[in-house]
Amino acid sequence: MAKKSNTVIAAQLFTLRDFCKTPAEFAKTLKVVKKIGYDHAQISGICPMDPAETRKIMLDAGVEPIGAHVGIEEFRTAEKGVIAKCRGWGVKYVAIPWLSRENQKNLADWKKLFKEFDGYARRFQKEGIVVQYHNHMFEFEKFGIKNGTGGKTILEMLYENTEFLQAELDFGWVVRGGNCPVAWAKKLKGRLDQVHFKDWGIIGDKPEWREIGEGGIDWVSVYKACKASGTTDFIIEQDGCPVTGCPFKSLAISRKNLKALGIG
């Protein structure tokens, strides 16, 4: 019997948000997700639904939920409700997916936010749930530059000033922020159970989202670095699909290309 892979390749449902606006649409979409090769998915961008119903629809389609995105305001106003949602979904991981850059005016504001994040992570850990932070591009801005050199990025300081918070590195944004994805995968060893794979290409002299393997990122090197750092779940997301015009087609291309690379 062949050894079962401990690598999970999942679809991020935010990619398919325009096709998940009702429970019936959601159920139909998941059947396509399963057909194009994804047995797992991360919950985000779907219609309002009871978490237990969401889980049932997903499992009925043969797609297991492995995590979810929940906004920071919901953590702030209904922390116990977020825990209850995670239990209803049957997931161990929940990521804070986005921040308003403008709400943090200075380094002191950022450090206050880091403390807040780690508080959620510490309390959720007691409930058996891992809290993550999902980065974009602005977190690679540096503070402390002197005479044009030095300084540290917001993301570096985030993980230097937290203990319980995990990373859900989005490698598309790591690269767009001018950073090396392999270096960042190594940097967060032990705090990187799940990651986002996104690719970039150039269309009309502008960077645009591309399917995995159709852009410029060396995914084999990134994958190896992630595995060495303890990553088990690789989540495929595409914010937009400017080449195919179809998120289902884009997810299918990404899945096919990953298999061709020997990943998952």
Phi, psi and omega per residue, in radians:
M1 nan 2.331 -3.130
A2 -1.167 2.511 3.123
K3 -1.235 2.297 -3.133
K4 -1.253 2.322 3.132
S5 -1.241 2.464 3.064
N6 -1.673 0.342 3.077
T7 -1.790 2.162 3.086
V8 -1.822 2.226 3.031
I9 -1.884 2.082 -3.043
A10 -2.156 2.726 3.034
A11 -1.682 2.408 3.022
Q12 -1.565 2.077 -2.992
L13 -1.229 -0.223 3.030
F14 -1.048 -0.537 3.090
T15 -0.996 -0.570 -3.037
L16 -1.895 0.404 -3.025
R17 -0.983 -0.541 -3.131
D18 -1.310 -0.114 -3.122
F19 -2.071 0.334 -3.113
C20 -2.319 0.664 -3.014
K21 -1.532 -0.205 3.049
T22 -2.428 2.781 3.093
P23 -0.991 -0.667 3.131
A24 -1.154 -0.753 3.082
E25 -1.084 -0.743 -3.140
F26 -1.024 -0.827 3.140
A27 -1.076 -0.731 3.130
K28 -1.132 -0.736 -3.137
T29 -1.089 -0.736 -3.108
L30 -1.126 -0.562 3.090
K31 -1.127 -0.636 3.088
V32 -1.231 -0.724 3.094
V33 -0.967 -0.783 3.118
K34 -1.129 -0.749 -3.079
K35 -1.111 -0.629 -3.096
I36 -1.505 0.061 2.930
G37 2.009 0.257 3.116
Y38 -1.928 2.125 3.101
D39 -1.707 -0.059 -3.104
H40 -2.421 2.698 3.099
A41 -2.654 2.707 3.047
Q42 -1.817 2.354 -3.051
I43 -1.435 2.176 3.085
S44 -3.033 2.470 3.032
G45 1.292 0.317 -3.127
I46 -1.730 2.950 -3.133
C47 -1.155 2.700 3.080
P48 -1.051 2.245 -3.078
M49 -2.722 2.645 3.014
D50 -1.058 2.298 -3.085
P51 -0.962 -0.671 3.139
A52 -1.143 -0.635 3.090
E53 -1.176 -0.705 3.093
T54 -1.007 -0.845 -3.141
R55 -1.052 -0.765 -3.120
K56 -1.090 -0.784 3.133
I57 -1.061 -0.723 -3.139
M58 -1.134 -0.835 -3.112
L59 -1.169 -0.614 3.093
D60 -1.081 -0.508 3.114
A61 -1.527 -0.092 -3.124
G62 1.450 0.391 -3.128
V63 -2.084 1.993 -3.061
E64 -1.529 2.283 3.060
P65 -1.264 2.330 -3.111
I66 -2.074 -0.004 -3.128
G67 2.969 3.102 -3.112
A68 -2.665 2.787 2.996
H69 -1.858 2.301 3.100
V70 -2.369 2.266 -3.069
G71 -1.140 2.669 -3.093
I72 -1.035 -0.613 -3.126
E73 -1.131 -0.566 3.101
E74 -1.233 -0.624 3.021
F75 -1.057 -0.721 -3.055
R76 -1.260 -0.600 -3.036
T77 -1.778 -0.333 -3.062
A78 -2.609 1.003 -3.060
E79 -1.003 -0.791 3.130
K80 -1.143 -0.533 3.089
G81 -1.169 -0.617 3.085
V82 -1.141 -0.733 3.095
I83 -1.058 -0.775 3.133
A84 -1.092 -0.687 3.104
K85 -1.083 -0.788 -3.137
C86 -1.038 -0.702 3.116
R87 -1.171 -0.694 3.099
G88 -1.131 -0.714 3.090
W89 -1.239 -0.407 -3.086
G90 1.310 0.650 -3.103
V91 -2.031 2.631 3.126
K92 -1.658 -0.348 -3.022
Y93 -2.051 2.394 3.025
V94 -2.422 2.265 -3.069
A95 -1.977 2.443 2.941
I96 -1.404 2.002 -2.897
P97 -1.557 -0.295 -2.989
W98 -2.879 2.633 3.057
L99 -2.311 2.706 2.955
S100 -1.515 1.973 -3.119
R101 -0.973 -0.609 -3.024
E102 -1.215 -0.329 -3.100
N103 -1.307 -0.255 3.097
Q104 -1.891 1.907 -3.022
K105 -1.537 -0.440 -3.047
N106 -2.690 3.135 -3.084
L107 -1.104 -0.632 3.124
A108 -1.074 -0.674 3.097
D109 -1.116 -0.718 3.124
W110 -1.117 -0.759 -3.112
K111 -1.143 -0.586 3.066
K112 -1.131 -0.706 3.121
L113 -1.163 -0.715 3.109
F114 -0.990 -0.762 -3.138
K115 -1.117 -0.689 3.105
E116 -1.092 -0.815 3.131
F117 -1.021 -0.789 -3.084
D118 -1.197 -0.492 3.053
G119 -1.111 -0.790 3.068
Y120 -1.047 -0.811 -3.081
A121 -1.081 -0.711 3.138
R122 -1.151 -0.783 -3.118
R123 -1.217 -0.699 3.139
F124 -1.186 -0.582 3.111
Q125 -1.002 -0.642 3.108
K126 -1.139 -0.348 3.109
E127 -1.704 0.082 -3.141
G128 1.386 0.386 -3.098
I129 -2.127 2.373 3.141
V130 -1.701 2.167 3.064
V131 -1.654 2.340 -3.116
Q132 -2.154 2.864 2.963
Y133 -2.099 2.285 3.129
H134 -1.792 2.027 -3.065
N135 -1.441 2.793 2.912
H136 -2.078 -2.447 -3.064
M137 -1.710 -0.573 -3.011
F138 -1.143 -0.359 -3.128
E139 -1.211 -0.084 3.098
F140 -1.676 0.138 2.975
E141 -1.194 2.477 -3.095
K142 -1.782 2.502 2.972
F143 -1.948 2.638 3.060
G144 1.496 0.347 3.085
I145 -1.236 2.297 3.121
K146 -2.207 2.197 -3.126
N147 0.932 0.600 3.055
G148 1.516 0.008 -3.110
T149 -2.291 2.929 3.041
G150 1.351 -2.748 -3.111
G151 1.587 2.922 3.107
K152 -2.288 2.552 3.113
T153 -1.302 2.766 3.068
I154 -1.014 -0.706 -3.093
L155 -1.176 -0.673 3.065
E156 -1.044 -0.823 -3.113
M157 -1.163 -0.586 3.101
L158 -0.989 -0.860 -3.069
Y159 -1.449 -0.298 3.003
E160 -1.331 -0.437 -3.064
N161 -1.882 0.254 3.055
T162 -2.309 2.703 -3.124
E163 -2.053 -0.677 -3.022
F164 -1.716 -0.390 -3.103
L165 -1.187 2.337 3.028
Q166 -1.738 2.845 3.074
A167 -1.727 2.490 2.868
E168 -2.086 1.359 -3.064
L169 -1.050 2.288 3.000
D170 -1.787 1.846 -3.001
F171 -1.240 -0.424 3.049
G172 -1.083 -0.759 3.117
W173 -1.308 -0.532 3.053
V174 -1.020 -0.835 -3.134
V175 -1.185 -0.733 3.138
R176 -1.113 -0.474 3.099
G177 -1.467 0.135 3.055
G178 1.427 0.392 -3.076
N179 -2.036 2.816 -3.133
C180 -1.489 2.094 -3.124
P181 -1.131 -0.629 3.132
V182 -1.141 -0.758 3.131
A183 -1.071 -0.709 -3.134
W184 -1.240 -0.614 3.071
A185 -1.086 -0.710 3.113
K186 -1.208 -0.667 -3.085
K187 -1.059 -0.580 -3.037
L188 -1.843 0.521 3.104
K189 -0.946 2.303 3.135
G190 1.522 -0.131 -3.140
R191 -2.240 0.507 -2.937
L192 -2.416 0.939 -3.097
D193 -1.113 -0.668 -3.099
Q194 -2.219 2.534 3.105
V195 -2.409 2.838 3.019
H196 -1.862 2.273 3.008
F197 -1.762 2.177 3.010
K198 -2.464 2.659 3.138
D199 -2.169 2.727 3.132
W200 -2.111 2.518 2.979
G201 -2.465 3.081 3.138
I202 -1.906 2.242 3.092
I203 -2.293 2.041 -3.136
G204 1.044 0.688 3.093
D205 1.228 0.292 3.099
K206 -2.249 2.539 3.078
P207 -1.239 2.303 3.122
E208 -2.388 2.738 3.096
W209 -1.138 2.436 3.045
R210 -2.280 2.868 3.085
E211 -1.214 2.663 3.131
I212 -0.998 2.227 -3.136
G213 1.578 -0.112 3.128
E214 -1.865 -0.022 3.096
G215 -1.907 -2.550 -3.014
G216 -1.948 0.083 -3.081
I217 -1.489 2.385 3.108
D218 -1.431 1.568 -3.005
W219 -1.237 -0.501 3.113
V220 -1.120 -0.781 3.118
S221 -1.138 -0.709 3.123
V222 -1.131 -0.760 -3.138
Y223 -1.066 -0.805 -3.139
K224 -1.077 -0.718 3.131
A225 -1.147 -0.691 3.107
C226 -1.119 -0.808 -3.135
K227 -1.062 -0.676 3.111
A228 -1.166 -0.393 3.139
S229 -1.668 0.024 3.043
G230 1.753 0.139 -3.125
T231 -1.227 2.376 3.092
T232 -2.043 -0.494 -3.023
D233 -2.029 2.155 -3.109
F234 -2.008 1.948 -2.968
I235 -1.844 2.160 -3.052
I236 -1.647 2.146 -3.129
E237 -2.361 2.520 3.035
Q238 -2.411 2.010 -3.101
D239 -1.126 -0.616 3.079
G240 -2.571 2.851 -3.087
C241 -2.257 1.229 -3.026
P242 -1.183 -0.385 -3.120
V243 -1.550 -0.897 -3.099
T244 -1.423 -0.533 -3.051
G245 1.259 0.112 -3.071
C246 -2.479 1.987 -3.119
P247 -1.112 -0.530 3.086
F248 -1.134 -0.788 3.119
K249 -1.102 -0.714 3.138
S250 -1.122 -0.775 3.101
L251 -1.093 -0.647 3.119
A252 -1.154 -0.731 3.112
I253 -1.101 -0.785 3.132
S254 -1.053 -0.740 -3.136
R255 -1.133 -0.760 -3.130
K256 -1.114 -0.752 -3.107
N257 -1.182 -0.651 3.096
L258 -1.101 -0.738 3.104
K259 -1.079 -0.703 3.122
A260 -1.120 -0.508 3.090
L261 -1.466 -0.043 -3.137
G262 1.421 0.376 -3.114
I263 -1.870 2.014 3.101
G264 1.230 nan nan
